[in-house]
């Protein structure tokens, strides 16, 4: 949020149009929209903690190997056990050359989701350039100078001064900006932001940024359907790990059809559908290694995992028009008898939407594969959920409605998009879930070379270059369910 405000301040100083100021605002605000693109890979490097990897390399240039190595040795894994830290350091040092691929994944995902949100071509382009540098030493396209869009160049300055000020104070922040002028940063923009720094310090050192953030928010550049936005952020959350791909949209589908069958009013159905799409937004705040752990969670990991409903509800509660959705999201792991989490709150009969979401999420999670267990059959999931309903945890009426529509779910019968073959759809489904070419070959009974060729053809046909973008394509076109 601070970076967004600094970017807006700088954009206004440049005397550019309101639309261009808005481009800078949204570029800075949504710069992390692609951060889940490589959560799975970053968790491997960070010995389970992708968030630690993000914190460690904050502000490090894409091709600055020296700084990356120094951060790896001095910061990565601090506060964790010796074994976990050593593993993270060894893996990361060995994988520094892979950083360009991770950057490309983030940029592709961010630009795709920004397009879904209707933010316009300028913001989409700028989000593809957030890791470029003025001297051409960044990535993924190694753009130089004015070839980098103005919103991206504004973001580069705003981001660097925010990070440096937060960690090192005013003087070091100014010194860093001057040192990077003409290297990572556009020198004209550096001069503009430092010409009158008092406004800058008042923004960065304010006790609260929320009111100013709302006051500076540009007018919407195009009507954005709130349901479209909810679906975009559902995909953002589900890309946190291959195990979650398609989960939120599947839960939303179950909820919407169960609510329709029950005869709930259209406005209640709309709120429930959005809450279902956004119910797992909080998983992004939890290290991916917790979700991908193949064995039982320890007490600390369990507490972390259970906090995701709280994080999601807290985030959505900041958005007045999503107040009802925020409440429902906060309740989706609570139970009728108070045996749920995170607050052990009893979900009363008036909370019809929350009760339906609880059943739909529980069912969908059971029939999906998880690292510690295979996917359950629909029959086994239904038996377990009926047991929980009989014990008073779940609402029997809501459960019956969810199971009824789950039994008649239909799959799209249209031909795969972008000229994909049925075999390529199957390969894409496994690729999206994080399997290597060798693992895809074993799963489908084909040669590794054949699997690799299929992957190359898929990338060419759908116009992407990374696994994360391929996964997003698969989810948007419902190819995960087709293949399964």
N, C-alpha and C positions, 0 to 999 in steps of 0.2 A: 504493500500500500504506500509506503514512503517513496519507493522508486516511482510509482505511478504519479504521485504528487510532484516530485522533483521533475519528472519528464514533462508534466503539464506546465509547470512554472517556466522551464526552459523554452518550451514550444511557444508560450505566450510572449516571452521576451524577443523571440525571433520575428514577431509581427506577422506570422503566417495566418492563413485562413482558419476559421473555426473548425472546418472539416479536417484540416491537417492537424490542428491541436487535438481533435478527437482521435485521429489515427495514432498519435503519440501516446495519448492516454490509454487507449485499449491495447496497444502493443506492450506497454509496460505492465499493465494490469494482468494481461493474460500470458506473460512470458513463460510461465511454468505450465501452460496448458498441455504441453507435450511431455511433462516430466514422468508420467507413468509409462511412457513408451519403452523405457529401458529399465523399469523397476526390477523385473525378473533378472536381467543380466547384472545390474548393479548389485543386487542382493547376493549374487554368487561372488562377485569381487569383494564385497564387504562382509563376507562370512555370515550372510543372513540379514545384514542391516543396510539396505539401500539408502535410508535416510542419512545414515552416517557418511556414506559416500557423497551424497549431495552436499552436506555441510562441509565436508573436508575440502572439496574442490570448488566451493563457491568462489567465483571471481577469477579462477585460473583460466588462462587462454587455452583454446583447443590444442594448439601446437606448442605450448610452453612446457616442454618435457622437464626442464629443470625445476620449475615451480611445482609441477605435478609430483615429481619424485620427492621433493622436499616436504610437501604436504603429506604425502603417503607415509613417510618415515616418522614425521613429528606429530601428526594429528590423527591419522586414521586409526580407529579402534581404541583410542584412549578412553579409559573408564570401563573397559571390558576385560574379560579374563585374558591371561597371557596367551593361551592357545588360540582363542578367537582372533585376538589382535595379530598374532604372528601369521595366521592363515590369511587374514585380510590383506596384510602388507605384502606377503609373497604373491598372492593371486593378482593384486593390483599392479605391482611392479611388472609382473609378467604380461599384463594386459594393457599397458599404457598405449600401445600401438592401436588398440581397438577403440580408443576414445572418439575417433572420427566417425565410426559407424554409429556409436551411441548418440552423438550430436546430430547426425543425419536423421536418426529415428525420432528424436525429440522434435526437430524442425518439421518433419513431414506430418507427425501427428498433430502438432499445434496448428499448423496451417490448415489441415483438413477440418479439425474441429472448429476453428475460427470461421471457416467457410460455412459450416453447418449453422453457426450462430448468426449468419448474415451480416458479418462485420465489414464486408467489402474487400475489394482486391488489394487495397493498400495495406491493410492490417494483415491480411493473409501473406502477402509478400514479405512484410517486415518480420513476421514471426519465423519465416524461413531464414532470416539473416541475423538473428540475435547473437550468434556466435562468430560472425564475421568481424574483422578488424580493419581499421582505416588503411593500414599499410599492406593489406592483402594476405596477412599471415594467419587469418582465422579459418573458418569453415562453415558449412561443408563445401561451398562453391569457391572459396578464396577470392571473393569479390574485393575490390579496392576502391577507396575514395568515394566519389559521387555515384559509383555503380551500386553502392549500398543505399537503400532508400532512406529518406530523411527520418521517418519515424524510428527506424532501426538505429540510426546514428545518434538520435536523441536518447534512445533507450540506453545505448552503450555508455554515454556520459552519466546519465542518471543512475544507472546501476552501479557503476564504479564508485561514484562519490558516496552513494548510500552505504555500500558495503564497507568502504574504507572509513567513513565517519563512524559507523556503528562499531567497528572493531578497534579503530586507532585514533579517533578524534579529529578535530578540525584541521590542525596543522598538517598532519600526515595525509589526510584526505586531499588537501589542496596540493601538497607536494606530489602525490601520486598522479593526480590529474595533469599537472604540468609535465611530469616525466613521460606520461603516456600520450601527450598531445602530439598528433602527427604519427603516432605508432598505432596504438589501439583505437585512439579517439580522434574525431574530427577537430582540428585545432580551432576553427571558427566557433564551434559549439563550446569548447572548453573556455575560450575567452568570454563568450556570452554568459556562461553560468557563473564565472568567477568575477565578472565585472562589478557585480553588486551582490556580495555573498550574504548580506544580513537576512534577506528574504529566504535564502536557502537554509540558513541555520534555524530560522524560526519554524520552517517546515520539518526539518530533520529532528529537532529537539523539542517538538511539541509533546505535551503529556498525552494527548489523544489526537488521532488522525481521522477518526470516523466522520465527524461533522464536516471537516474540510473536504474529505474525499467525496462525500455526498454532494456538497455544494459545487464542486468542480466537475461533477459528472456531466459529460456532454449530452445533448439531446440525442435520442435514438436516431441512428442514421437510416434505419428501415424497421418496419414493424417486425418484431421477433416473436413468433409464437412461443409462448412459455412452455408448451409441450415439446416443441422442437428443441428448445434449450435444455429441458430436462433430459431428453433422450441423448443429447450430445454429452452431457455430464455423466449420464449413466455409462456411456461407452468409455469416457475418461476414467471413471472409477474401475470398471471391469478390466481395463487394460493394465491394472496394477499387477496382475499375475495371470498367466495363461489358464489357471484353474478357474478363474471367474468369468471367462469370456462368455458373453451372452446371458449371464445369470440375471442381471437386473431387468433386461428387456423381457426375459422369459417370465420372471416374477410379475412384472407389470401386466403382461398378457393374461396370466392366470387371474390376477386381481380384477382386471377390467371385466373379464367374461363372467367371473363369479359374482361380481357386484351387479352386472346386468341381469344375470339369471335370478338374483335375489330381488330385483326390482328397485334397487337404490336409485335415488334421484340423479339426474345427469350431472349436477354440480358436485355431488358427493363422489360420483364415479370419477370425475375429472381430477379432483383432489387426490383420491386414492391412487389413480394411475400415475400422477406425478410423484407422489410419495413413494410408490413402488419403484419407479425409475431411479429415484434419488436415495433409496433406503440405505445403500452401502457406500455412500459418498465418504463416510468416515474411515473406510478401510485404508484410504490413501495416507492417513496419519499414523499408520502402524507399520513397522518394518516388515517388508515382504517375507523375510525369513520366518516370521511367526506364522504366516498363512501357508507357507510352503514346507513347513517342518514335517517330515515323514512319520514322526512318532508323536507320542502324547506331549502336550504342552505342560511346562512346569507352572507353578503358581503365578510367577511374575508374567510369563507369556500369556497365560489365560486371562489375567487382569487386563493386559494390554489389548488382547483380542476383543474382550467384552466391552472395552471403552469405545469401540468404533461407532456404536449407536449414539452415544453421547456426543462425540465429535461431529457426526453428521448433523444431528439436531441443532447443535450450537451454531454451526456454520449457517444452516438454513434460517435459523431464527433471526439472523441479521437482515434478512430480506423480508420486509413487511408483507408483500403479496404472497409469501410462502409460509405464513405463520401456521396455518392448519397442517400443511405438509410437514413442517418441522416437528410439530407435536407428534404426528403419526410416526415419523421416522424414529423419534426418540423412544417410541413404544414397541418397535417391531420385534424386539427380543424379550419384552416383558410378557408376563403370562396372566391369565385370568385369576389365578390363585396367589399371585405375588411371588411365584417361584422363579421368575425370569431375571434378567439383568438389563442395564447396569444398575438400576435403582430399586429392584425388587418391588415394583409398583404393581398393584392389582389393576388389571384392565377391565373396567366395568362394561356392562352391556350397552351403554350409550356410545362406546367407541367401536362401532361396527367396522369402520374402515381399518382401524388398527388390528382388530381381531382377524379380519380377512388377510391382511398383509402378513401377520404372524404365521398363519397356516400356509400361505402360498410360499413364503420364503423358506419355511422349514421343509416343505415338500420338495421344492426345487433343489435345495441344497442336498437333500438326501439322494436324489436321483442323479446327481452330478458326481463325477469322480473327485476325490480329494487325496492329497498326498499320503494320508494315513489309512485310507480305505478305498476300495473300488466303489463305483456307483452302485447304489441299491436299485433293485427292481421297483417299479411302481407299486407292486403288491406288497413288498416288504415295507416300503415307506408308508403306505397307507395303514398297514397293521400297527406300526410303531406310533403313528400319529393318532390313531384311534385309541391306543393305550393311553397316550398322554391326555387326550380329551376326556376319557373315562376317569382319569385321576384328577381332573379339574383344571389342568394347565391350559388347554386349548378349548376354544368354543366349538362345540360339536356342530352347531348349525353352520358356522363359517367353514369348518373343515369339510363338511359334506358338500358344500357348494364348490370349494376348491377342487376336491377330488372328482366331483362330477365333471367339471370342465376339463380337468387334466386327462380324464379318460377319453375325451373326444377331440383332443387337440389335433388339428390338421397341419400338415406340412405343405409348404408352397410346391405347386406342381409345374411352375414355369421353368424354362430352361435356364441353366446357370448364366450369369451375366458375363459380359466382356469376352465372349467366345470360349469360356472355360469348358473343358470336357468333364465328364463325370469323374474320371480318374483324377484330374487336376483338382476338382472340388474336394475329393478325399484327401489328397496330398495337402491342400491348403488348410483343411481342418486340423490336421496333425501339426503342420507348420505353425499355425496360429497358436497352438497350445504349447509351443516351445520345444517340440521334438527336433532333433538334429536330422540331417539327411540319412544317416545310418539307422536311426531309430524309426524314421518314416519307412524306410525300406523293410525293416523287420515287421513293422505293424501291417504293412500292405502286401508283404510277400513279393517284393520286387528288388532288383539290384540297386545298391547305393548309387551307382552312376545314373540309373534311370530316375531315381528319386531326385538327384541333383538336377538333371535335365528338366524334370517337371517343375521344380522350384524356379529355375531360370525362366521357363516359359510363362509361369504364373506371374512372376514379377513383370515381365515384358507386357503381358496382356492387360494387367490391371494398373500398370503405370506407377509402381512403387519400387523402392529399393531396400526396404527393411522389413524384418519380421513383424514389428509392431504395426506398421502401416498395412501390411497384409492381413494381420489379425483384425484391425479396424474395418477393413473392407469386408472380411468374412462375416463379421457381426452385423454390419449395416445391411448386408444382402442375405442374412439369415442362412448362411452356408454352413455354419456350425451344426445347426439342427438338421439340415439336409444330409450332411455326411454321416451324422450319428443315427 
